[in-house]
Amino acid sequence: MSNATYATLVIGDGNHASLQIPDEVLAQLGANRRAPLKVTINGHTYRSTATAVAGECRVVFPQQDRDAAGAKSGDTVTVHLELETGYREVEVPQALAEALAAAGLTDAFAALTYSKRKEHARQVSEAKAEATRITRVEKVIASLAP
């Protein structure tokens, strides 16, 4: 697996933040501007995908990951990137996994892009009320049903 380490500024934009990925780092990774990545900052690792922003390559740095890494906008951080290849697993909440299996849609869910699977799983797992969780599971099932 290809990897690279470099220092960069945490670029803040309101409530959002990102990290620039210099072209030479992309070249070192053997990656393009849509590369799937594992990002490690101050010992905290999260997954993301590189993206083009205003002519630069960047990776988002979500608030929960900034908090976990002890970093904030304006900080200079050391970033370790690993290029991910192959199928990217997502932890699927039990309620969603059971509903997918019951509906015969487990394979259809697995065929979704990593970001769509991750978002569906996040919505279900972050539901605080059981009624909300059920509604969100039903919405995922409806979106996959033929």
MDTraj code that builds the backbone (N, CA, C; nanometers):
import mdtraj as md
import numpy as np

residues = "MET SER ASN ALA THR TYR ALA THR LEU VAL ILE GLY ASP GLY ASN HIS ALA SER LEU GLN ILE PRO ASP GLU VAL LEU ALA GLN LEU GLY ALA ASN ARG ARG ALA PRO LEU LYS VAL THR ILE ASN GLY HIS THR TYR ARG SER THR ALA THR ALA VAL ALA GLY GLU CYS ARG VAL VAL PHE PRO GLN GLN ASP ARG ASP ALA ALA GLY ALA LYS SER GLY ASP THR VAL THR VAL HIS LEU GLU LEU GLU THR GLY TYR ARG GLU VAL GLU VAL PRO GLN ALA LEU ALA GLU ALA LEU ALA ALA ALA GLY LEU THR ASP ALA PHE ALA ALA LEU THR TYR SER LYS ARG LYS GLU HIS ALA ARG GLN VAL SER GLU ALA LYS ALA GLU ALA THR ARG ILE THR ARG VAL GLU LYS VAL ILE ALA SER LEU ALA PRO".split()
xyz = np.array([
    [0.0849, -0.1185, 0.0000],
    [0.0000, 0.0000, 0.0000],
    [0.0889, 0.1240, 0.0000],
    [0.0578, 0.2201, -0.0836],
    [0.1348, 0.3442, -0.0934],
    [0.1001, 0.4368, 0.0210],
    [0.2023, 0.5101, 0.0703],
    [0.1758, 0.6068, 0.1757],
    [0.2716, 0.7240, 0.1644],
    [0.2351, 0.8325, 0.2303],
    [0.3148, 0.9551, 0.2283],
    [0.2872, 1.0329, 0.3562],
    [0.3889, 1.1059, 0.4021],
    [0.3749, 1.1901, 0.5208],
    [0.4255, 1.3295, 0.4859],
    [0.3499, 1.4316, 0.5283],
    [0.3869, 1.5695, 0.5003],
    [0.3196, 1.6610, 0.6027],
    [0.3638, 1.7843, 0.6101],
    [0.3042, 1.8835, 0.6999],
    [0.2205, 1.9807, 0.6172],
    [0.1058, 2.0201, 0.6748],
    [0.0193, 2.1149, 0.6057],
    [-0.0661, 2.1893, 0.7081],
    [-0.1312, 2.2930, 0.6612],
    [-0.2185, 2.3771, 0.7419],
    [-0.3603, 2.3213, 0.7382],
    [-0.4305, 2.3245, 0.8515],
    [-0.5723, 2.2896, 0.8543],
    [-0.6465, 2.4120, 0.8015],
    [-0.7092, 2.3962, 0.6855],
    [-0.7767, 2.5076, 0.6185],
    [-0.9210, 2.5135, 0.6678],
    [-0.9560, 2.6208, 0.7373],
    [-1.0911, 2.6372, 0.7893],
    [-1.1782, 2.7151, 0.6934],
    [-1.3062, 2.6768, 0.6866],
    [-1.4048, 2.7472, 0.6055],
    [-1.5374, 2.7362, 0.6794],
    [-1.5612, 2.8291, 0.7707],
    [-1.6804, 2.8216, 0.8548],
    [-1.6684, 2.7023, 0.9484],
    [-1.7713, 2.6153, 0.9485],
    [-1.7699, 2.4960, 1.0326],
    [-1.6918, 2.3808, 0.9692],
    [-1.6464, 2.3988, 0.8470],
    [-1.5791, 2.2930, 0.7731],
    [-1.4287, 2.3170, 0.7710],
    [-1.3561, 2.2088, 0.7492],
    [-1.2109, 2.2206, 0.7363],
    [-1.1620, 2.1141, 0.6392],
    [-1.0458, 2.1402, 0.5812],
    [-0.9858, 2.0452, 0.4886],
    [-0.8345, 2.0562, 0.4976],
    [-0.7694, 1.9619, 0.4309],
    [-0.6236, 1.9576, 0.4257],
    [-0.5826, 1.9515, 0.2796],
    [-0.4890, 2.0351, 0.2407],
    [-0.4405, 2.0311, 0.1036],
    [-0.3492, 1.9090, 0.0861],
    [-0.3610, 1.8459, -0.0302],
    [-0.2714, 1.7367, -0.0668],
    [-0.1904, 1.7861, -0.1857],
    [-0.0627, 1.8177, -0.1644],
    [0.0201, 1.8690, -0.2746],
    [0.0333, 1.7666, -0.3876],
    [0.0520, 1.8160, -0.5099],
    [0.0657, 1.7289, -0.6269],
    [0.1780, 1.6274, -0.6097],
    [0.2885, 1.6690, -0.5450],
    [0.3999, 1.5749, -0.5276],
    [0.3628, 1.4605, -0.4327],
    [0.2730, 1.4871, -0.3371],
    [0.2265, 1.3812, -0.2476],
    [0.1372, 1.2848, -0.3251],
    [0.0495, 1.3393, -0.4105],
    [-0.0337, 1.2530, -0.4947],
    [0.0540, 1.1646, -0.5831],
    [0.1579, 1.2237, -0.6391],
    [0.2493, 1.1468, -0.7247],
    [0.3183, 1.0370, -0.6441],
    [0.3591, 1.0694, -0.5217],
    [0.4241, 0.9701, -0.4357],
    [0.3285, 0.8539, -0.4050],
    [0.2006, 0.8854, -0.3872],
    [0.0998, 0.7826, -0.3607],
    [0.0632, 0.7041, -0.4867],
    [0.0921, 0.7645, -0.6026],
    [0.0485, 0.7039, -0.7279],
    [-0.1020, 0.7166, -0.7421],
    [-0.1548, 0.8302, -0.6971],
    [-0.2999, 0.8496, -0.6885],
    [-0.3460, 0.9681, -0.7714],
    [-0.4781, 0.9735, -0.7893],
    [-0.5384, 1.0884, -0.8570],
    [-0.6164, 1.1715, -0.7550],
    [-0.6883, 1.2711, -0.8030],
    [-0.7603, 1.3624, -0.7137],
    [-0.8933, 1.3069, -0.6627],
    [-0.9178, 1.1794, -0.6814],
    [-1.0368, 1.1135, -0.6246],
    [-0.9943, 0.9873, -0.5506],
    [-0.8746, 0.9878, -0.4972],
    [-0.8172, 0.8700, -0.4334],
    [-0.8842, 0.8386, -0.3000],
    [-0.9143, 0.7103, -0.2731],
    [-0.9618, 0.6689, -0.1409],
    [-0.8431, 0.6641, -0.0453],
    [-0.8579, 0.7267, 0.0713],
    [-0.7441, 0.7433, 0.1617],
    [-0.7766, 0.7082, 0.3056],
    [-0.6731, 0.6653, 0.3778],
    [-0.6746, 0.6618, 0.5234],
    [-0.5884, 0.7794, 0.5644],
    [-0.6425, 0.8660, 0.6476],
    [-0.5750, 0.9880, 0.6911],
    [-0.5436, 0.9743, 0.8398],
    [-0.4162, 0.9930, 0.8775],
    [-0.3784, 0.9860, 1.0183],
    [-0.3140, 1.1177, 1.0600],
    [-0.3679, 1.1763, 1.1679],
    [-0.3171, 1.3013, 1.2236],
    [-0.3111, 1.2839, 1.3751],
    [-0.1952, 1.3094, 1.4334],
    [-0.1769, 1.2981, 1.5789],
    [-0.2267, 1.1645, 1.6341],
    [-0.2039, 1.0561, 1.5597],
    [-0.2421, 0.9237, 1.6049],
    [-0.3867, 0.8855, 1.5787],
    [-0.4676, 0.9789, 1.5271],
    [-0.6080, 0.9497, 1.4948],
    [-0.6202, 0.9224, 1.3449],
    [-0.6854, 0.8122, 1.3088],
    [-0.7025, 0.7742, 1.1689],
    [-0.8501, 0.7761, 1.1309],
    [-0.8789, 0.8303, 1.0135],
    [-1.0137, 0.8252, 0.9577],
    [-1.0022, 0.8024, 0.8079],
    [-1.1133, 0.7661, 0.7450],
    [-1.1163, 0.7394, 0.6020],
    [-1.1845, 0.8538, 0.5302],
    [-1.1339, 0.8828, 0.4106],
    [-1.1946, 0.9869, 0.3293],
    [-1.1532, 0.9657, 0.1844],
    [-1.1966, 1.0560, 0.0996],
    [-1.1614, 1.0518, -0.0415],
    [-1.1114, 1.1889, -0.0816],
    [-1.0004, 1.1912, -0.1528],
    [-0.9470, 1.3180, -0.2023],
    [-1.0476, 1.3812, -0.2982],
    [-1.0454, 1.5127, -0.3054],
    [-1.1364, 1.5833, -0.3945],
    [-1.0706, 1.7121, -0.4426],
    [-1.1145, 1.7611, -0.5562],
    [-1.0620, 1.8871, -0.6090],
    [-1.1457, 2.0021, -0.5547],
    [-1.0767, 2.1041, -0.5020],
    [-1.1423, 2.2236, -0.4494],
    [-1.0638, 2.3436, -0.4996],
    [-1.1291, 2.4276, -0.5769],
    [-1.0663, 2.5513, -0.6264],
    [-0.9292, 2.5243, -0.6896],
    [-0.9211, 2.4181, -0.7681],
    [-0.7965, 2.3872, -0.8381],
    [-0.6928, 2.3135, -0.7558],
    [-0.7212, 2.2883, -0.6276],
    [-0.6285, 2.2162, -0.5409],
    [-0.6887, 2.0793, -0.5083],
    [-0.6034, 1.9874, -0.4701],
    [-0.6508, 1.8591, -0.4200],
    [-0.6562, 1.8700, -0.2682],
    [-0.7700, 1.8323, -0.2105],
    [-0.7869, 1.8381, -0.0657],
    [-0.8569, 1.7134, -0.0160],
    [-0.8519, 1.6967, 0.1138],
    [-0.9284, 1.5929, 0.1815],
    [-1.0010, 1.6623, 0.2970],
    [-1.1297, 1.6293, 0.3145],
    [-1.2055, 1.6930, 0.4223],
    [-1.1507, 1.6480, 0.5571],
    [-1.1662, 1.7337, 0.6558],
    [-1.1205, 1.7058, 0.7920],
    [-1.2385, 1.7379, 0.8837],
    [-1.3326, 1.6418, 0.8987],
    [-1.4555, 1.6661, 0.9750],
    [-1.4291, 1.7045, 1.1209],
    [-1.5255, 1.7748, 1.1787],
    [-1.5131, 1.8228, 1.3167],
    [-1.4824, 1.7096, 1.4141],
    [-1.5531, 1.5981, 1.4038],
    [-1.5297, 1.4889, 1.4991],
    [-1.3873, 1.4355, 1.4862],
    [-1.3326, 1.4359, 1.3667],
    [-1.1946, 1.3902, 1.3473],
    [-1.0943, 1.4956, 1.3926],
    [-1.1274, 1.6239, 1.3739],
    [-1.0407, 1.7301, 1.4271],
    [-1.0341, 1.7200, 1.5785],
    [-1.1505, 1.7003, 1.6421],
    [-1.1546, 1.6875, 1.7884],
    [-1.0718, 1.5673, 1.8347],
    [-1.0896, 1.4538, 1.7678],
    [-1.0180, 1.3317, 1.8066],
    [-0.8672, 1.3459, 1.7877],
    [-0.8272, 1.4255, 1.6872],
    [-0.6845, 1.4465, 1.6595],
    [-0.6275, 1.5638, 1.7387],
    [-0.7128, 1.6389, 1.8070],
    [-0.6660, 1.7551, 1.8826],
    [-0.6154, 1.8660, 1.7921],
    [-0.6831, 1.8842, 1.6783],
    [-0.6410, 1.9863, 1.5816],
    [-0.7566, 2.0811, 1.5531],
    [-0.7220, 2.2025, 1.5123],
    [-0.8252, 2.3000, 1.4771],
    [-0.7793, 2.3812, 1.3563],
    [-0.8712, 2.4534, 1.2981],
    [-0.8396, 2.5378, 1.1828],
    [-0.7238, 2.6299, 1.2166],
    [-0.6306, 2.6420, 1.1232],
    [-0.5146, 2.7284, 1.1421],
    [-0.3933, 2.6559, 1.1974],
    [-0.4123, 2.5333, 1.2503],
    [-0.2990, 2.4550, 1.3003],
    [-0.2187, 2.3976, 1.1842],
    [-0.0899, 2.3815, 1.2048],
    [-0.0075, 2.3042, 1.1126],
    [0.0026, 2.1649, 1.1698],
    [-0.0309, 2.0652, 1.0881],
    [-0.0328, 1.9267, 1.1334],
    [0.0524, 1.8394, 1.0417],
    [0.0997, 1.7290, 1.0956],
    [0.1676, 1.6292, 1.0152],
    [0.0623, 1.5275, 0.9735],
    [0.0507, 1.5065, 0.8434],
    [-0.0510, 1.4192, 0.7865],
    [0.0166, 1.2952, 0.7299],
    [-0.0360, 1.1797, 0.7649],
    [0.0101, 1.0545, 0.7053],
    [-0.1062, 1.0012, 0.6220],
    [-0.0845, 0.9844, 0.4922],
    [-0.1875, 0.9323, 0.4025],
    [-0.1501, 0.7926, 0.3564],
    [-0.2507, 0.7059, 0.3511],
    [-0.2347, 0.5726, 0.2938],
    [-0.3384, 0.5578, 0.1849],
    [-0.2962, 0.5155, 0.0684],
    [-0.3881, 0.4897, -0.0420],
    [-0.4582, 0.3574, -0.0154],
    [-0.5906, 0.3594, -0.0163],
    [-0.6677, 0.2369, 0.0034],
    [-0.7038, 0.1790, -0.1325],
    [-0.6827, 0.0514, -0.1451],
    [-0.7213, -0.0163, -0.2684],
    [-0.8152, -0.1297, -0.2319],
    [-0.8943, -0.1721, -0.3271],
    [-0.9873, -0.2815, -0.3020],
    [-1.1159, -0.2328, -0.2371],
    [-1.1947, -0.3283, -0.1901],
    [-1.3248, -0.3008, -0.1316],
    [-1.3088, -0.2379, 0.0061],
    [-1.3789, -0.1291, 0.0318],
    [-1.3714, -0.0594, 0.1593],
    [-1.4910, -0.0995, 0.2455],
    [-1.4623, -0.1656, 0.3561],
    [-1.5669, -0.2134, 0.4466],
    [-1.6298, -0.0972, 0.5244],
    [-1.7579, -0.1137, 0.5548],
    [-1.8325, -0.0197, 0.6383],
    [-1.8978, -0.1011, 0.7483],
    [-1.8911, -0.0519, 0.8720],
    [-1.9591, -0.1187, 0.9826],
    [-2.1082, -0.0881, 0.9725],
    [-2.1872, -0.1918, 0.9473],
    [-2.3310, -0.1770, 0.9274],
    [-2.4027, -0.2038, 1.0598],
    [-2.4849, -0.1085, 1.1064],
    [-2.5589, -0.1296, 1.2310],
    [-2.6458, -0.2554, 1.2219],
    [-2.6616, -0.3238, 1.3337],
    [-2.7345, -0.4509, 1.3372],
    [-2.8750, -0.4385, 1.2791],
    [-2.9472, -0.3334, 1.3150],
    [-3.0846, -0.3173, 1.2656],
    [-3.0876, -0.3089, 1.1134],
    [-2.9914, -0.2393, 1.0556],
    [-2.9851, -0.2269, 0.9104],
    [-2.9444, -0.3598, 0.8474],
    [-2.8451, -0.4258, 0.9050],
    [-2.7993, -0.5549, 0.8515],
    [-2.9134, -0.6561, 0.8510],
    [-2.9902, -0.6612, 0.9595],
    [-3.1025, -0.7548, 0.9684],
    [-3.2098, -0.7226, 0.8650],
    [-3.2401, -0.5946, 0.8470],
    [-3.3429, -0.5544, 0.7497],
    [-3.2970, -0.5842, 0.6069],
    [-3.1681, -0.5600, 0.5780],
    [-3.1149, -0.5902, 0.4443],
    [-3.1251, -0.7401, 0.4167],
    [-3.0882, -0.8217, 0.5151],
    [-3.0941, -0.9671, 0.4982],
    [-3.2384, -1.0131, 0.4767],
    [-3.3310, -0.9599, 0.5572],
    [-3.4719, -0.9998, 0.5473],
    [-3.5314, -0.9620, 0.4115],
    [-3.4846, -0.8502, 0.3560],
    [-3.5363, -0.8038, 0.2266],
    [-3.4575, -0.8618, 0.1089],
    [-3.3536, -0.9392, 0.1381],
    [-3.2705, -0.9953, 0.0306],
    [-3.1891, -0.8898, -0.0411],
    [-3.1511, -0.7831, 0.0313],
    [-3.0816, -0.6706, -0.0310],
    [-2.9384, -0.6515, 0.0182],
    [-2.8836, -0.7488, 0.0869],
    [-2.7472, -0.7373, 0.1390],
    [-2.6472, -0.7147, 0.0255],
    [-2.6601, -0.7909, -0.0827],
    [-2.5680, -0.7752, -0.1965],
    [-2.5861, -0.6404, -0.2649],
    [-2.7105, -0.5943, -0.2750],
    [-2.7361, -0.4636, -0.3371],
    [-2.6713, -0.3528, -0.2541],
    [-2.6794, -0.3645, -0.1211],
    [-2.6163, -0.2653, -0.0333],
    [-2.4646, -0.2709, -0.0504],
    [-2.4085, -0.3904, -0.0534],
    [-2.2633, -0.4076, -0.0679],
    [-2.2123, -0.3515, -0.2005],
    [-2.2984, -0.3468, -0.3022],
    [-2.2582, -0.2965, -0.4340],
    [-2.2575, -0.1435, -0.4414],
    [-2.3142, -0.0761, -0.3404],
    [-2.3136, 0.0708, -0.3386],
    [-2.1708, 0.1217, -0.3209],
    [-2.1480, 0.2464, -0.3557],
    [-2.0172, 0.3056, -0.3321],
    [-1.9904, 0.3127, -0.1825],
    [-1.8635, 0.3191, -0.1478],
    [-1.8240, 0.3288, -0.0073],
    [-1.8945, 0.4458, 0.0608],
    [-1.8962, 0.5624, -0.0039],
    [-1.9537, 0.6810, 0.0607],
    [-2.1043, 0.6654, 0.0831],
    [-2.1754, 0.6004, -0.0085],
    [-2.3197, 0.5806, 0.0112],
    [-2.3451, 0.4804, 0.1241],
    [-2.2683, 0.3700, 0.1271],
    [-2.2841, 0.2733, 0.2357],
    [-2.2535, 0.3385, 0.3698],
    [-2.1454, 0.4171, 0.3739],
    [-2.1042, 0.4836, 0.4974],
    [-2.2130, 0.5807, 0.5452],
    [-2.2717, 0.6555, 0.4528],
    [-2.3745, 0.7530, 0.4895],
    [-2.5011, 0.6831, 0.5391],
    [-2.5450, 0.5777, 0.4709],
    [-2.6627, 0.5022, 0.5182],
    [-2.6367, 0.4479, 0.6587],
    [-2.5202, 0.3885, 0.6803],
    [-2.4866, 0.3321, 0.8112],
    [-2.4823, 0.4414, 0.9180],
    [-2.4261, 0.5568, 0.8837],
    [-2.4168, 0.6675, 0.9791],
    [-2.5560, 0.7159, 1.0199],
    [-2.6437, 0.7333, 0.9217],
    [-2.7779, 0.7823, 0.9530],
    [-2.8512, 0.6891, 1.0482],
    [-2.8389, 0.5590, 1.0256],
    [-2.9065, 0.4618, 1.1124],
    [-2.8415, 0.4597, 1.2502],
    [-2.7091, 0.4555, 1.2543],
    [-2.6408, 0.4433, 1.3841],
    [-2.6554, 0.5687, 1.4703],
    [-2.6744, 0.6857, 1.4095],
    [-2.6867, 0.8093, 1.4869],
    [-2.8296, 0.8403, 1.5305],
    [-2.9244, 0.7578, 1.4888],
    [-3.0634, 0.7798, 1.5308],
    [-3.0735, 0.7593, 1.6818],
    [-3.1285, 0.8553, 1.7510],
    [-3.1393, 0.8458, 1.8968],
    [-3.2652, 0.7707, 1.9382],
    [-3.3747, 0.7955, 1.8691],
    [-3.5023, 0.7310, 1.9025],
    [-3.5218, 0.6063, 1.8160],
    [-3.5805, 0.5039, 1.8741],
    [-3.6059, 0.3790, 1.8007],
    [-3.6937, 0.4054, 1.6790],
    [-3.7935, 0.4922, 1.6920],
    [-3.8820, 0.5232, 1.5790],
    [-3.8028, 0.5849, 1.4637],
    [-3.7099, 0.6711, 1.4971],
    [-3.6257, 0.7336, 1.3946],
    [-3.5384, 0.6282, 1.3273],
    [-3.4805, 0.5376, 1.4060],
    [-3.3963, 0.4311, 1.3517],
    [-3.4777, 0.3454, 1.2536],
    [-3.5970, 0.3091, 1.2924],
    [-3.6840, 0.2274, 1.2068],
    [-3.7151, 0.3000, 1.0769],
    [-3.7493, 0.4278, 1.0868],
    [-3.7800, 0.5071, 0.9675],
    [-3.6597, 0.5142, 0.8746],
    [-3.5416, 0.5332, 0.9305],
    [-3.4204, 0.5431, 0.8486],
    [-3.3857, 0.4096, 0.7831],
    [-3.4038, 0.3000, 0.8556],
    [-3.3803, 0.1673, 0.7969],
    [-3.4777, 0.1450, 0.6813],
    [-3.6042, 0.1775, 0.7027],
    [-3.7048, 0.1604, 0.5980],
    [-3.6720, 0.2437, 0.4734],
    [-3.6192, 0.3626, 0.4955],
    [-3.5808, 0.4496, 0.3839],
    [-3.4659, 0.3875, 0.3019],
    [-3.3676, 0.3289, 0.3701],
    [-3.2572, 0.2632, 0.2999],
    [-3.3104, 0.1453, 0.2196],
    [-3.3947, 0.0641, 0.2817],
    [-3.4508, -0.0533, 0.2140],
    [-3.5305, -0.0089, 0.0902],
    [-3.6107, 0.0954, 0.1054],
    [-3.6914, 0.1447, -0.0084],
    [-3.6018, 0.1943, -0.1213],
    [-3.4877, 0.2563, -0.0870],
    [-3.3992, 0.3088, -0.1918],
    [-3.3296, 0.1973, -0.2696],
    [-3.3201, 0.0781, -0.2104],
    [-3.2524, -0.0348, -0.2745],
    [-3.3474, -0.1325, -0.3417],
    [-3.4753, -0.1287, -0.3028],
    [-3.5712, -0.2249, -0.3555],
    [-3.5895, -0.2042, -0.5064],
    [-3.5986, -0.3163, -0.5789],
    [-3.6144, -0.3059, -0.7255],
    [-3.7478, -0.2479, -0.7665],
])
top = md.Topology()
chain = top.add_chain()
for i, resn in enumerate(residues, 1):
    res = top.add_residue(resn, chain, resSeq=i)
    for name in ("N", "CA", "C"):
        top.add_atom(name, md.element.get_by_symbol(name[0]), res)
traj = md.Trajectory(xyz[None], top)
